[in-house]
């Protein structure tokens, strides 16, 4: 792991701090969603490890998502909606793809699952921008950019996941910041 990848892990993990703070302040979040996010990130990290790829940031996100889920456990808030069912389906599809097509295909599938599962957050960030942690998503975007820079080559194993998640995080930041931008450019 090179210096950029080490920095990406550090920035990525520190960027979970706003989530911890929110939970400790009593703002409830759904543990099922965070466990499912952990599973998708875990599949990505595992497939990248199997392919000897750039797995550091995916591994950090697995740990970060799981730590958020553990912190939420004390609130005992478990909610199961269509969203959790959809993400569970994505997890199962990723595992089936891995079994049939191998680790490289699982990397593509799990990266696609991250983005697909994130559409709901992107929509929420646009509709209710004040409920989105722009600091967290800016941190994750920075971590992903560092991970992209730290990749050895332009292969699926080295740069697909961090590039896709950096773009996704940028979109969330832009959606959540739209009110600020509107104020800035109003005559």
For each residue, the residues with C-beta under 8 A, 3 or more apart:
1: 5 6 9 56 150
2: 5 6 150
3: 6 7 150
4: 7 8 146 147 149 150
5: 1 2 8 9 54 56 57 146 147 150
6: 1 2 3 9 10 56
7: 3 4 10 11 143 146 150
8: 4 5 11 12 56 57 60 143 144 146 147 150 162
9: 1 5 6 12 13 56 57 59 60 143
10: 6 7 13 14
11: 7 8 14 15 139 142 143 146
12: 8 9 15 16 57 60 61 64 139 140 143 144 147
13: 9 10 16 60 63 64
14: 10 11 17 139
15: 11 12 18 64 135 136 137 138 139 140 142 143
16: 12 13 19 20 64 67 68 136
17: 14 20 21 136
18: 15 21 22 133 135 136
19: 16 22 23 29 68 133 136
20: 16 17 23 24 67 68 71
21: 17 18 24 25
22: 18 19 25 27 29 133
23: 19 20 26 27 28 29 68 71 72 75
24: 20 21 71
25: 21 22
26: 23
27: 22 23
28: 23 72 75 77
29: 19 22 23 33 34 68 72 75 77
30: 33 34 72 77 78 79 84
31: 34 35 69 72 73 75 77 78
32: 35 36 78 79 80 84
33: 29 30 36 37 83 84 87
34: 29 30 31 37 38 65 66 68 69 72
35: 31 32 38 39 65 66 69
36: 32 33 39 40 84 87 88 91 117
37: 33 34 40 41 61 65 87 117
38: 34 35 41 42 62 65 66 69
39: 35 36 42 43 91
40: 36 37 43 44 87 90 91 94 110 113 114 117
41: 37 38 44 45 58 61 62 65 110 114
42: 38 39 45 46 62
43: 39 40 46 47 91 94 95 98 106 110 113
44: 40 41 47 48 55 58 61 62 106 107 110 111 114 161
45: 41 42 48 49 55 58 59 61 62
46: 42 43 49 50 103 106
47: 43 44 50 51 98 103 104 106 107 110
48: 44 45 51 53 54 55 58 103 107 157 161
49: 45 46 52 53 55 59
50: 46 47 103
51: 47 48 103 104 107 157
52: 49 157
53: 48 49 107 155 156 157 158
54: 5 48 57 147 150 151 152 157 158 159 161 162
55: 44 45 48 49 58 59
56: 1 5 6 8 9 59 60 147 150
57: 5 8 9 12 54 60 61 143 144 147 161 162 165
58: 41 44 45 48 55 61 62 161
59: 9 45 49 55 56 62 63
60: 8 9 12 13 56 57 63 64 143
61: 12 37 41 44 45 57 58 64 65 140 165
62: 38 41 42 44 45 58 59 65 66
63: 13 59 60 66 67
64: 12 13 15 16 60 61 67 68
65: 34 35 37 38 41 61 62 68 69
66: 34 35 38 62 63 69 70
67: 16 20 63 64 70 71
68: 16 19 20 23 29 34 64 65 71 72
69: 31 34 35 38 65 66 72 73
70: 66 67 73
71: 20 23 24 67 68 74
72: 23 28 29 30 31 34 68 69 75 77
73: 31 69 70 76
74: 71
75: 23 28 29 31 72
76: 73
77: 28 29 30 31 72
78: 30 31 32
79: 30 32 84
80: 32 84 85
81: 84 85
82: 85 86
83: 33 86 87 120
84: 30 32 33 36 79 80 81 87 88
85: 80 81 82 88 89
86: 82 83 89 90 117
87: 33 36 37 40 83 84 90 91 113 117
88: 36 84 85 91 92
89: 85 86 92 93
90: 40 86 87 93 94 113 116 117
91: 36 39 40 43 87 88 94 95 113
92: 88 89 95 96
93: 89 90 96 97 109 113
94: 40 43 90 91 97 98 106 109 110 113
95: 43 91 92 98 99 106
96: 92 93 99 100
97: 93 94 100 101 105 106 109
98: 43 47 94 95 101 102 103 105 106 109
99: 95 96
100: 96 97 105
101: 97 98 104 105 106
102: 98 105 106
103: 46 47 48 50 51 98 106 107
104: 47 51 101 107 108 156 157
105: 97 98 100 101 102 108 109
106: 43 44 46 47 94 95 97 98 101 102 103 109 110
107: 44 47 48 51 53 103 104 110 111 156 157 160 161
108: 104 105 111 112 156 160
109: 93 94 97 98 105 106 112 113
110: 40 41 43 44 47 94 106 107 113 114 161
111: 44 107 108 114 115 160 161 164 165
112: 108 109 115 116
113: 40 43 87 90 91 93 94 109 110 116 117
114: 40 41 44 110 111 117 118 161 164 165 168
115: 111 112 118 119 164 165 168
116: 90 112 113 119
117: 36 37 40 86 87 90 113 114 120
118: 114 115 121 122 168 172
119: 115 116 122 123
120: 83 117 123 124
121: 118 124 125 132 172
122: 118 119 125 126 168 171 172 175
123: 119 120 126 127
124: 120 121 127 128 131 132
125: 121 122 128 129 131 132 172 175 176
126: 122 123 129 175 176 178
127: 123 124
128: 124 125 131 132
129: 125 126 132 175 176 177 178 179
130:
131: 124 125 128
132: 121 124 125 128 129 137 172 175 176
133: 18 19 22 136 137
134: 137 138 173 176 177
135: 15 18 138 139
136: 15 16 17 18 19 133 139 140
137: 15 132 133 134 140 141 169 172 173 176
138: 15 134 135 141 142 169 173
139: 11 12 14 15 135 136 142 143
140: 12 15 61 136 137 143 144 165 169
141: 137 138 144 145 166 169 170 173
142: 11 15 138 139 145 146
143: 7 8 9 11 12 15 57 60 139 140 146 147 162
144: 8 12 57 140 141 147 148 162 163 165 166 169
145: 141 142 148 149 162 166
146: 4 5 7 8 11 142 143 149 150
147: 4 5 8 12 54 56 57 143 144 150 151 161 162
148: 144 145 151 159 162 163 166
149: 4 145 146
150: 1 2 3 4 5 7 8 54 56 146 147
151: 54 147 148 154 155 158 159 162
152: 54 155 158
153: 158 159
154: 151 158 159
155: 53 151 152 158 159 160
156: 53 104 107 108 159 160
157: 48 51 52 53 54 104 107 160
158: 53 54 151 152 153 154 155
159: 54 148 151 153 154 155 156 162 163
160: 107 108 111 155 156 157 163 164
161: 44 48 54 57 58 107 110 111 114 147 164 165
162: 8 54 57 143 144 145 147 148 151 159 165 166
163: 144 148 159 160 166 167
164: 111 114 115 160 161 167 168
165: 57 61 111 114 115 140 144 161 162 168 169
166: 141 144 145 148 162 163 169 170
167: 163 164 170 171
168: 114 115 118 122 164 165 171 172
169: 137 138 140 141 144 165 166 172 173
170: 141 166 167 173 174
171: 122 167 168 174 175
172: 118 121 122 125 132 137 168 169 175 176
173: 134 137 138 141 169 170 176 177
174: 170 171 177 178 181
175: 122 125 126 129 132 171 172 178
176: 125 126 129 132 134 137 172 173
177: 129 134 173 174 180 181
178: 126 129 174 175 181 182
179: 129 182 183
180: 177 183 184
181: 174 177 178 184 185
182: 178 179 185 186
183: 179 180 186
184: 180 181
185: 181 182
186: 182 183
187:
